[in-house]
């Protein structure tokens, strides 16, 4: 497993209100945009920052804290359906087809791991750069959604570019002061370890998908022994590890084709690869439970030899960081 890219600072864009973000994170999951969407946002933002700031600021990783969400669905008991929009009529006046799409309104804080000379500048210049980046982001799409104007009326609602303390003994108190500002909310972290543990403990065919489905749902079962007082077998659920969710983490190659072998490819000079989604397990935790910024940040990883293109998070290996 690769290691989280080193960062000398954090870029914090707090309390972003996103309207109509993409709630369908993969062919099998919905309810929150995939982390690959936020990594794509990081790359898009970097492309816009380079002409403005040059190589003085580089984005390497991104973390998300969700403060509020409103998925645009209708509920009828256990059944949920997306609220769909009717498109304008066609040129000939006929009714346009309804496009199935999932939308969600979000209130999130974005935290980027950054590096570069700007991190070592003075407080005033770093504050000006953070505001400039926030203005650029406000003109972009975040997971397909529109960024709404935010009322930044209090101190901690302002965008910040902060250097990470050089002294390891100062990093703990510094990060604890940051994570308190992100409450109330939940941060998404990776729990690949839970999936690996479930797969290792299964002997059934197709154990990987079965383990993933079992971790994705709330499983009720009666205990082996009855309650000594009531003499009954009281049903119990297995959700004791917290808010566990299935998440897409990237793509795996199915088949490869040489350049210019696939019609209508975006770039005919680049070899073409058909891919499918990769899935794992994530967990929503309170920011106050994060021990380091490494546990929050997600970063891209690619291995062309094995055909894996995915995002990773430092939560499972966070005990090795100070």
Secondary structure, 3 states (H helix, E strand, C coil): CCCCCCCCEEEEEEEEEEEEEECCCCCCCCCCCCHHHHHHHHHHHHHHHHHHHHHHCEEEEEEEEEEEEEECEEEECCEEEECCCCCCCCCCCCCCCCCCCCEEEEEEEEEEEEECHHHHCCHHHHHHHHHHHHHHHCCCEECCEEEECCCCCCHHHCCEEEECCCCHHHHHHHHHHHHHHCCCCEEEEECHHHHHHHHHCCCCCCHHHHHHHHHHCCCEEECCCCCCCCCCCCEEECCCCCEEEEEEEEEEEEEEECCCCCCCCCCCCCCEEEEEEEEEEEEEECHHHCCCHHHCCEEEEEECCCCEEEEEECCCCHHHCC
